[in-house]
């Protein structure tokens, strides 16, 4: 059995990209490979075939690997509910809530479950490619770490550190990542990968050579900036990148950027159509002027409803409907478009409120979370159960009243036929071009994964990486001073 941990100098350095690419590349070689991330923090998640919930990134990595997505691939999922509190999903099921301070005392229990999940995967697959979280050099958390070097110590996996050169300072951050670790952790840091490079690689070589000389570790390659690549979004950092040129001949789709937006990967399928331009906004003017407005999912429906009203966006949405202009609500957004919203279970703090009153539905929050796969591409993740209270037309996972659509289903538009039918109707209402029905979202996703695997094959030393996966960290890696005091948890 082989293993590798892909760490990063920072969040969003490219760990997810490299793990996804390696999973697809290894699968092409006939290797039975599984992705793994001990703990993910994201409001973008997915429901597996068995009803368990995992981070969206691990789901797409499993797709890249040709493996069935399962809870063991992301045993701990943190879904932020506020700046100081997160909802915890453990092995695919709701576990409870943790505060930032309380998390420090609960890590031992979460670590035990995470390590057991890894060991289970390792017993069933030839190779497990793990993704770290944040930076492995979070020295203030090292004693209780089970996601980065704590995981590497448990598994004995060699570690490759990815750095985002587009942000600048990549060599300093790579050196510092090694130099601030204690000797035991440094022995597993085996090399580097430079990500998002634009330009002539030969100009980078002196820096790569110097990094090798001061750390005694190789750089396994330089991945170029890939402008045509985007993967299922991991978190809100990716939201601004979804906007395309706002040309007058395309259907403009404005997505309201809630403070607690979640599962906004629903919009990925709409964005692949050449006749659409999808963008995220908190501007009432942009909401007023777009051809279609989408209220996406939310991790805090009541709080985002208050925010919607305080910003003037609620008035903009209501005015659109009065003018006969289309609006779509998905999950939390669907709940906001209705009437009464009650929370007797205290899921979001209790109490009741009234939605925008644009659909004849009411929502009640229950303590038990609904996790389901009602259709091949669709899935449900919600506490709020929506009931149709008046006359409305049917719509998959919800209902429709005039120019307002609502659905509790995520992933609805991943289905090509359903997406094209919906967009054709919106196009007819707005006078904009309709999709011709030729775009397959699943095919585009596969093409992106293959593009990434092609980049791994072309730009990384895959033979050396494969030897590292199979043989583990080299035994002669030098210590890089100053190193940290012994902080490992034993």
N, C-alpha and C positions, 0 to 999 in steps of 0.2 A: 504494500500500500504506500502511496506517495502523498505528500502534502506540501502546501505552500501557503504562507500568509502574506497577502498584499496589504501593506500599510501605506500611509500617506504622510507627507510633511504637514498637511493641513486638511481640514474638511474640504471637500470638492476638488481635491488635487487630481483625481482621476482613478481612485481605487475601484469604484464600481465599473468604470469603463474597462480597466485592465482585467479585472476578474471575469467580466462578461466575455471579453475577447478571448481570454485563455480558455474559458469553458467551451466556447464554440470551436476554437482551434484544436483542443485536445479531443473533443468529440469527433472531429474530422479524422483524427488519427486512430479512431476506434477505441479510445480510452473511455471507460465508464467513469464519468466525472460528476461530482456534485458540488454546488456552491454552498457556502456557509458564511453566516455573519452572526456572531454570538449575540450581539445586541444592536438593534437598529433604532434610530430615533427618526420617525417620519410619520406624517399624517397621510401619506399615500400608501395604501396597503391593498392586498388582494386576497380573495377567498379561494383556497385550494379545493380540489375536487371532494375532499373529505369534510369540508366545512370549516377547516382551520384557517386562521388569518395570519398572514406573514407580510413583511415589507415588500413593496412592489419591485424593488431592485432585485431581491433574491428570487422573486417569481420570474422575472425576465432572464436572470442568470440561469435558472433551471431550464427555461425554454431554450436558451442558447446551448445548454449542455445536452439537450434531448432527454432530460430527466423529468420525472413527475414532481412538480412542486409539492413540498410538504413542510409541516411545522418545524421539523428538525433542522431545516436549512436556515431558519431565523427564529431560534427558540425564545428570544426576548425582544419584544417590540414595544418601544415607548412612543406613545402618541400624545404630544404636548396639548394640554388643555389650557394652560396659562404659562406665564414666564417662570413659575415656581412649582408647577404641579404637572404630572404626566399620568395618563392612563396606561397601565401595563397589560400587555398581552403576553401570556406565558404558554409556550407550546401550543400556540394557536387559539387559546381561549382567554377570555377576560380574567384577570387575576386580582385587580384592585388598582388603587391609585397611590402614587408616591410623591412626596414633596422632595425638593432638591436636597434638603438636609436629611430626610428620612432615607433617601436612596443610599446614602453611605452605610447605613446600618442594615440594609436589606440585601446588599450585594452578594453576601455569602450564599443565600438561598438561591438567588438568580444564577450565580456562577455554577452551583452544583447542577442545576437543570441544564445550563448551557453546555457544560462539559459532557454530561451524559448524552445530550443530543449529538454532539460532535462524535463521540465514541461510537454511537449507533450508526451514524452515516459512514464512518471510517470502516466499519465492519461489513458494509454492504456495497461500497464503491471502491474502484481501483485508486482513485485520487480524489482528495477533497481540497478545493481551492477556497481559502478563507479570505474574507474581507475584514480589515480592521475598521475602527471607528475613530474619526478625528485624527489625532497624532498618537503614535506609540510612546511619545516622550511627554505624556501628561504626568510628570513626576510627582505632582501633588496627589494623584489618585493611584499611583502604582501599587501600593500595598494591597488594594482590593480589586485590582484590574483583572478582568477575565475576558476582555475583548481584544486586546492588543498583545503585549508581551506576556501577560498572564496566560493567555490562550496559547501563545507560542511555546511557553515553558511546559504547559500541560501536554501539548501534542508533540513537542520536539520539532516543530515545523521551522524550516528556514524562512526568513523574512526578506522580502524585497520592498524597498521604499520608493513610492512614486512621488514625484514633485512636479508641480504645475509651473513651467517656465514662463507662461504667459503673464503670470502675476509678478514676476521678477523675484530676485533673491533666491533662486532655486539651489545654487551650490551652497550658500550659507545655511539654508534650512536643511539640506541633506546632511551636511557635516554636523550641524548642531543636533540633529535627530539622533545621530550615533553617539556623539561626544557627551551628551547629558544622560546616557543610560549607564547603569552599572555594568560591571564586567560580565556577569552571567547573561544579561540581556544582549549585550553587544556581541556575544559569541553566536547569536542567531541572526543578526543583521548581516545579510549575505551580499547585498548589492543594491543597485538603484535602477530606476527607469525614469527618463525625462519625458514629460507629457506636454502636448499642445505647443510644439515648436513650429515656428514659421520662419522660413529662410534657408540659408545654406548651412547644412549640418557641419561642414568642415570648419566653419567659424566657431562652432561650439566645442570642437575637439580639445583645444588647450584647457578649457575648464574641466572637461571630463577627465583628461589626463591628470590634472592637478588634484581633483577630487579623489581619484584612485590612489594617488601617491600619499595623500594625507590620511586616508581612511583604510587603505589596503583592501578596498572592495571595488569590484568592477561595476560599470554601468552596462546593463544588459541591452540597451538600445534607446533610441529617441523616437517617440511616436509623434508624427506630425499633427498639426492642427487639421481636424477633419470637419470642414464646414457642412458637409452633407450628412453628418452623423448626429443623431440625437436618439437617446434611449428613453424608455418610459421614465418619467420624471421622478426623482428621489425626494425632493423637498422644494420649498418655496424659492430656493436660490435659482431654480431653473425657470421661474415664471416669466421674467422679462424676455427671455430668449425666444419665446413663442411668437412674437409679432413679426409679420411679414409686411412687405410693402403695401400700403393702403391704396390700391389702384381703384379708380372709379368703376371699372368694369367687373370687379369681383364682389362677392358677398362678404361684407364686413361683419364679423362676429365679436362682440364685446363681452368679455367674461368679467364679472364683478369680482374684484380681488378682495375677498373677505379677510379680516385680520387672522381668522382661524380657518382659512381655506384648507380643504382636504380632498384627496382623490381627484385632483384636477387633471389626471391622466385621461379622464373622460373626453377631454378636448383634443387629445392627440389625433384621434381618428378624424375629427372635423378638419384639423389643420393640414392633413395630407392631401386634401382635395385642391387641385389647381384653381378652382373657381371660388375658393374661400381665402379670407385673411383673418386669422384669429389673433386677438390681442387681449391682454389683461389690463384692467383699469379700475380706478377709484374716482373717476371724473364723471359727474352728472352730465356734462356736455357730451362726452363720448358715448355714454349710455343712451342719451337722447338721439344721437345722430347715427348710430350703428344700424345695420339692417336687421340684425338679430342680437338680442341680449340673453346671456346665460347666467343664471344664478347657480353656482356650483355647490359642491358639498361643503359642509362646515363641521368642525369639531365642537363648536359652541353655538348652537342655533339661536338661542335667546340673546346672547351677547352680540352676535352678528346682526340680528334683527334690530337691536338698539342702535348699533353702529350705522346700519343702512339708513335709518331714519335721521340720525344726527348729521349725516353727511349730505343730505339732500338726494341721495340715490333712490330712496324709496319713492319720493315724489316723481323722480325722473322715470322710474319703471312704471308707476301708475299712469303717468301721462302718456307713455308709449302705448299702453294697452287701450286707453281711451281713444287714441288716434288710429287704432287698428294695426299697430306694428308688433311683430312677433317677440315673444318672451318664452324662454324655456327654463324650468327649474329642475335640478337634479339632486335627489336625496335631501340634504338640508335645505337647498334652494327650493325644492318642491314644497317642503314644509312651510317655508317662509311665504310662499305664494297663497297659502290657504287662510283659514280663519283662526279658530281657537287653537292655541298651543298650550297644553297643560303638562305639568311635570310632577305628578303626585309621588313618584319614586325618588325625587330629588337627584336625578341623574345630572342635571345642570344647575343644581342648587334649589330646585323646587319652584313653586309659584306657577303663574299662568300669564299668558300674553296673547295678543291678537296679531296675526300675520297681516299681509297686505290685502287680503280679501279678494284676490284675483282668480282663485279657483275654489270650487265648492268642496273643500276638504278640511278636516280637522286632524290634529296630531296629538297623540298621547305618548309620553315617554315612560317606558318600562325599564325596570332594573336589568332584565335579561336582554343581552344584545342579540339581534337577529343576524346570523351569518348564513348565507344561502347562495346557491348557484341556480337561479330559476330558468336560465336559458344558456345555450352554449357559450356565448361571450359575456353574458350579464352576471352580475353578482350583487349581493346585498350586504351592507355593513351599517347597521343603525340601531339605535335604541328607540327612536321615535317611530311609532306605528301610525300610518296615515289612513284615514277612513274617508271615503267619498260620502258627503252629506247631502248633495243636491244633484241636479241634472247635469251630466257631463258625458262627453264622448269617451270611448275607450282609447287608451294609449298604452303601449307595453309598459308594465310596472307602475301605471298611474292613470292619468286622465287628461282630457283636453277640453277647454272651453273657449271657443272662438280662436283668438290668436295666441292663447296661452296654453303651453304644454307643461306637464309635470310628470316626473318618473322617479321612483325610489331606487331604480336599478342603475348601478354603475356599469360601464362597459357596454351599454346598449348600442352605441354607435360604432363599436368594433365590428358589428355585423354589417357587411357591405350593403345588402339589400335594404335593410332598415334605415341605414344612414342616407343612402341615396334617395329613398322615398321621402324622408323628412326634409332633406335639403331641397328637393324639387318643389315641395309645397311651400317652403319658405321663399324660394326663388320666385315662385309665381306670385306671392304676396308682395314682393319688393321690386319686381321687374328686373332682377339680376339674373345672370346666367346660371342655369342648373347644371349639376354634375352630369357627365355623359355616362356614368355607370361603369367606367373602365377601371377605376382604382380599387385594388384589393389591399385593405389595411394589413391583413395577415402577411401578404406577399411583401409589402413594403417593410414590415418589421423583420421578416426573414432576410431581406436584402440588406438591411442595416446591420444585422448581426453578422452576416457574411462579409460585409465591408470591413467591419471591425476585426474579424478574424484574419482577413487578408492583410490588414495593417500590422497585426501582431506577427504574422508570418514574414512579412517583408522587412519590417523595421526593428524587430527584436531578435536577439540571439536565442532562437527557440531551442536549439540543441543544448546550449548551456543551461537554459531554464529547465528543460526536461531532465538534465542530469542533476540539477539542484533539487527538483521535485522528488526524484527517485533516490538520491543519495544523501539528502540533508545538507545542512550548513557545513562548509569546509572546516576542518579542524584547526587550520592555521591562521584564522582571521585575527589580526592584531587588535590589541586594546587601544582605543583612542582617548587620550586624556582630555579633560580632567575626569570624566566619568562621574556618576552619581554615587553617593553613599549607598550602602546596601539597604534597599527599601523593599525588596521583594518579600512577599508574604510567606515565603518558605514553601 
